[in-house]
Amino acid sequence: MISFILGTTAELIKIAPVYHGIVERGMRPKIWFTAQHVDEVADVVADLNLPEPDLWMVPRDKAHNLESPAQVPGWATQVLRTAWSRREELRAELTADGRPPLVLVHGDTFTTPYGALIGKRILKSRVGHIEAGARSGSILSPLPEELNRKIAAKVVDIHFAPTSREVNNLRNTRGVVIDTEANTAIDSMRLAIGQPLVVEDLPEKFGLATLHRFELLSRPDKYREVLEILREESRKMPVLYMAGAPEREKLRALKLEHLFDDRFIIRPKLRYLKFLPLVARAEYVVTDSGGLQEECGYLGLPCAVHRNRTERHVGIGANIELTEMSGDKLRNFLDTYTSRRGDNWMDKYHPSEIVVNTLAQLGYC
């Protein structure tokens, strides 16, 4: 039996095509959810035709979004308590169909190494890692993602690496390394990109921004700088800033709400199936999200990644600019983005098929 141990909406989105590929082979894998994200889970599973999680490893009535590092120890204790107290039941589920047991984790969240360790040490299962092998080269940037990936790599038996670069990063790692040629995000994008665009009062042309990472929000000078640059740019063409609750709270705390008006427009975050069609309509994107960087890379959409480092290399040096949190580099991108549009790779790669075919060849489905 295969079980996914996941914790965030992004992980649910990126495993959806893998999940459906396994189902098409006649197996119904489990989803055990650690509840790093809670608020949008019901919407995401409905949008992507996924089932509700089979197990909430933090009781659902006590679960809430993890919004700060201080919340992690209590969350981790609860997840471990659930895994340990129900270990016999979960081991039985993993072996119920007579196939070898396999736990799949994804990406680089806290759930990635934690789920891998639970699968390996507590549930005595083999472990596979989808989106394995990404490296920024610095343990501190991005933190904790780089550390999460390195810990997981010590435990995992099957590494599904998005490109040859990640395969090379894993050359001295134990276990089997599979090149999936791209991130499974590209398959998830196909589920979303053709959905109707339902956004009220959308400008005919606009830039799009998402800035939400702790690395940026914890540095008021850098956060203020990027917002002021975007406001200046919005005088030329409207800019939509898609902001969740933590960003809005930070804006209030820093007294930056006055920056927004009918040109620099703040909007609530959208769920995935509504957000991707909006991305596809944008003239450019400014973000600190590695996931959105990859999505823009596959679309050929000009994108500035406002981070010191990125572990992802899709589009870098072509349509993607890494600003290293430099205001000057961001301004240069905004002055030149019209020349950066690249090729659309949406029809070229099918990484989820490679993952599922590999699992079938190894006898897991």
C-alpha atoms as one frame of an Amber mdcrd trajectory, in Angstrom:
protein
   0.000   0.000   0.000   1.082   3.556  -0.707   0.425   6.414   1.692   1.244
  10.082   1.240   2.294  11.974   4.362   1.612  15.620   3.541   1.066  18.829
   5.442   0.399  21.791   3.147  -1.951  22.808   0.382   1.015  23.155  -2.003
   1.933  19.518  -1.362  -1.649  18.426  -2.024  -1.616  20.369  -5.292   1.653
  18.876  -6.522   0.851  15.266  -5.617  -2.658  15.395  -7.131  -1.585  14.145
 -10.602   0.537  11.402  -8.998  -2.379  10.377  -6.781  -4.735  10.168  -9.766
  -2.159   8.199 -11.773  -1.941   5.604  -8.991  -5.736   5.389  -8.820  -5.846
   4.738 -12.572  -3.733   1.638 -11.899  -6.404   0.267  -9.587  -5.054   1.324
  -6.191  -6.491   3.823  -3.724  -3.530   5.336  -1.823  -3.943   6.883   1.611
  -3.433  10.527   2.540  -2.197  11.129   6.097  -2.214  14.849   6.780  -0.030
  16.685   9.304  -2.051  19.929   9.090   0.647  22.528   8.570  -2.077  24.210
   6.518  -5.732  23.914   7.452  -7.821  26.813   6.182  -7.902  25.984   2.446
  -7.620  22.190   2.546 -11.303  21.499   1.855 -11.263  23.807  -1.171  -8.050
  22.328  -2.580  -9.140  18.698  -2.331 -12.497  19.591  -3.912 -10.864  21.554
  -6.752  -8.399  18.758  -7.557 -10.842  15.874  -7.058  -8.836  14.456  -4.168
 -10.474  12.667  -1.232 -10.489  14.163   2.230  -7.396  13.038   4.182  -7.791
   9.548   5.610  -6.038  10.629   8.806  -5.453  14.012  10.401  -2.253  13.588
  12.404  -3.208  16.696  14.352  -6.858  16.295  15.457  -8.914  18.347  13.047
 -10.739  20.253  15.761  -7.372  21.412  17.174  -5.570  22.021  13.876  -4.638
  25.503  12.691  -2.227  26.965  10.136   1.405  27.056  11.248   2.293  30.732
  10.978   5.498  31.041  13.004   8.521  28.896  13.972   7.407  29.058  17.612
   4.393  26.889  16.764   6.479  24.085  15.263   7.478  22.181  18.453   3.872
  21.782  19.632   2.766  20.732  16.141   5.628  18.242  15.806   4.861  16.728
  19.212   1.231  16.144  18.267   2.109  14.567  14.912   4.631  12.249  16.574
   2.132  11.335  19.288  -0.436  10.332  16.660   2.062   8.325  14.618   3.388
   6.475  17.669   0.045   5.764  19.323  -1.457   4.457  16.058   1.657   2.787
  14.672   0.247  -0.748  14.643  -2.915   0.388  12.858  -0.948   2.404  10.276
   1.520  -0.437   9.667  -1.443  -2.775   9.090  -2.930  -0.360   6.548   0.381
  -0.162   4.677   0.590  -3.949   4.330  -3.122  -4.712   3.869  -3.001  -5.283
   0.087   0.019  -7.588   0.145   2.258  -5.132  -1.706   5.419  -3.641  -0.201
   4.611  -0.658   2.056   5.630   2.762   0.767   5.322   6.233   2.289   5.621
   9.177  -0.134   6.591  12.675   0.989   6.949  15.814  -1.070   9.068  18.930
  -1.354  10.766  20.757   1.485   8.292  21.623   4.241   8.630  20.579   7.884
   6.448  17.593   6.975   8.999  16.335   4.430  11.748  15.099   6.790   9.270
  14.452   9.592   7.064  12.300   7.363  10.121  10.478   6.025  11.357   9.709
   9.540   7.897   8.551  10.650   7.587   6.321   7.586  11.038   4.822   8.044
  11.514   4.592  11.805   8.002   4.211  13.206   6.082   2.548  10.361   9.038
   0.442   9.070   8.241   1.379   5.469  10.233   2.296   2.417  10.081   6.043
   1.710   9.909   7.955  -1.570  10.483  11.686  -1.988   8.814  13.582  -4.832
  10.645  16.800  -5.815  13.904  15.568  -4.308  17.417  16.910  -4.682  16.887
  20.684  -4.887  19.754  22.597  -3.259  20.413  26.313  -2.812  23.960  25.776
  -1.547  23.324  27.483   1.791  21.894  25.797   4.872  20.585  29.189   6.048
  18.930  30.368   2.830  16.235  29.402   2.434  15.751  28.292   6.041  14.333
  25.793   6.973  13.768  24.381   3.478  17.401  23.557   2.722  17.787  21.777
   6.058  14.516  19.893   5.532  15.722  18.584   2.158  19.089  17.499   3.505
  17.539  15.603   6.436  15.019  13.863   4.184  17.745  12.772   1.766  19.411
  10.766   4.562  16.257   8.699   5.059  14.666   8.309   1.632  14.890   5.121
  -0.466  13.514   6.482  -3.785  14.361  10.037  -4.834  12.198  11.498  -7.620
  14.368  14.381  -8.848  12.855  17.003 -11.186  15.873  17.496 -13.496  19.401
  16.280 -14.138  20.680  19.062 -11.856  18.844  17.553  -8.868  19.951  14.071
  -9.936  23.555  15.287  -9.775  22.946  16.812  -6.333  21.934  13.332  -5.139
  24.847  11.461  -6.705  26.318  10.452  -3.321  22.971   9.762  -1.649  21.734
   6.330  -0.612  18.779   4.894  -2.481  17.481   5.001  -6.060  17.421   8.327
  -7.929  14.872   8.824 -10.722  14.979  11.782 -13.134  11.362  12.883 -13.703
  12.510  15.567 -16.206  10.338  18.268 -14.581   8.430  19.071 -11.412   5.019
  17.425 -10.989   3.784  21.018 -10.637   3.594  21.152 -14.434   0.995  18.356
 -14.410  -0.963  20.137 -11.681  -0.856  23.299 -13.768  -2.616  21.514 -16.606
  -5.513  20.833 -14.244  -5.795  24.532 -13.412  -4.589  26.671 -16.282  -7.676
  26.248 -18.443 -10.158  27.106 -15.713 -12.307  30.238 -16.159 -10.788  33.464
 -14.854 -13.219  34.861 -12.300 -11.753  38.058 -10.850 -13.807  41.215 -10.473
 -12.577  44.556 -11.823  -9.461  43.058 -13.354  -7.323  45.596 -15.245  -6.762
  44.847 -18.917  -3.006  44.601 -18.279  -1.356  44.136 -14.892   1.684  42.936
 -13.010   1.203  40.339 -10.283   2.982  40.093  -6.924   3.036  37.514  -4.112
   5.417  38.203  -1.227   4.877  36.152   1.895   7.999  34.331   3.083   9.323
  34.782   6.615  12.733  35.542   5.103  11.267  38.757   3.636   8.534  39.698
   6.104  10.974  39.479   9.023  13.092  42.241   7.430  10.931  45.404   7.527
  13.416  47.446   5.495  13.450  44.927   2.647   9.686  44.362   2.746   9.035
  48.123   2.682  11.528  48.583  -0.173   9.948  46.013  -2.484   6.450  47.362
  -1.828   7.568  50.926  -2.542   9.181  49.793  -5.810   5.983  48.008  -6.835
   3.906  51.060  -5.972   6.179  53.187  -8.155   5.848  50.655 -10.978   2.060
  50.615 -10.622   1.977  54.219 -11.854   2.886  52.803 -15.282   0.598  49.738
 -15.159  -1.573  48.392 -12.313  -0.006  45.842  -9.960  -2.048  43.266  -8.035
  -0.582  42.159  -4.704  -2.195  38.900  -3.565  -1.847  38.936   0.225  -2.862
  36.435   2.885  -3.570  37.089   6.557   0.092  37.096   7.751   1.081  39.657
   5.101  -1.878  41.878   5.934  -0.992  41.734   9.613   2.592  42.696   8.796
   1.372  45.601   6.655  -0.701  46.858   9.582   2.167  46.458  12.038   4.552
  48.370   9.764   1.912  50.987   8.869   2.315  50.321   5.138  -1.342  50.027
   4.176  -1.271  53.554   2.758   0.824  52.302  -0.176  -2.190  50.640  -1.775
  -4.743  52.368  -3.981  -6.574  51.826  -7.274  -3.247  51.263  -9.097  -1.313
  49.247  -6.514  -4.159  46.932  -5.656  -4.186  44.554  -2.700  -6.366  41.474
  -3.136  -6.917  38.349  -1.009  -5.087  35.198  -1.982  -6.932  32.928  -4.383
  -7.163  29.153  -4.295  -5.066  27.319  -6.849  -7.644  26.744  -9.589  -8.506
  30.444  -9.550  -4.954  31.714  -9.125  -3.219  29.947 -12.052  -5.495  31.464
 -14.726  -4.701  34.873 -13.184  -0.951  34.156 -13.367  -1.287  33.217 -17.040
  -2.915  36.603 -17.764  -0.246  38.692 -15.991   2.388  40.677 -17.868   4.988
  39.768 -15.252   5.251  38.313 -11.727   7.243  39.435  -8.690   7.346  36.722
  -6.024   9.364  35.075  -3.272   7.712  31.708  -3.927   9.835  28.911  -5.359
   6.706  27.124  -6.551   5.479  30.162  -8.475   8.978  30.596  -9.893   8.703
  27.136 -11.443   5.207  27.753 -12.731   6.355  30.976 -14.415   9.374  29.099
 -15.764   7.192  26.510 -17.467   4.863  29.220 -18.827   7.739  31.378 -20.086
   6.310  34.279 -18.071   8.735  37.038 -16.948   9.261  36.631 -13.211  11.458
  38.278 -10.575  12.208  36.004  -7.609  12.823  38.357  -4.684  15.014  36.122
  -2.550  18.690  35.882  -1.649  18.927  32.381  -3.084  16.724  29.861  -4.802
  17.098  26.088  -4.890  15.107  25.962  -8.143  16.716  26.686 -11.494  13.866
  26.523 -13.995  14.024  29.678 -16.099  16.958  31.297 -14.258  18.935  33.426
 -16.720  16.068  33.367 -19.217  12.610  34.575 -18.200  13.389  34.333 -14.460
  15.527  36.891 -12.593  16.847  36.193  -9.079  17.055  39.622  -7.421  19.026
  38.556  -4.328  16.685  41.000  -2.523  18.332  43.899  -4.319  16.065  46.819
  -5.076  18.272  47.808  -8.016  17.995  44.322  -9.565  14.227  44.387  -9.121
  14.000  47.791 -10.804  16.145  46.497 -13.667  13.805  43.528 -14.102  10.775
  45.827 -14.178  12.477  47.991 -16.808  13.315  45.009 -19.039  10.616  42.384
 -18.434   9.064  42.845 -21.882  12.202  41.308 -23.425  12.244  38.305 -21.080
   9.238  36.263 -22.180  10.332  32.704 -22.914   8.994  29.477 -24.400   5.953
  27.713 -22.974   6.888  24.149 -21.908   3.438  23.011 -20.781   3.095  20.256
 -23.375   6.661  18.943 -23.192   6.938  17.247 -19.790   4.855  14.632 -17.953
   6.768  13.899 -14.725   3.844  12.319 -12.854   3.705   9.550 -15.462   7.380
   8.800 -14.784   6.729   8.653 -11.028   3.738   6.324 -11.365   5.416   4.092
 -13.967   8.450   3.743 -11.686   6.248   2.815  -8.714   4.529   0.190 -10.869
   7.830  -1.272 -12.059   8.999  -1.532  -8.451   5.812  -3.365  -7.448   4.179
  -0.661  -5.347   1.112  -0.205  -7.555
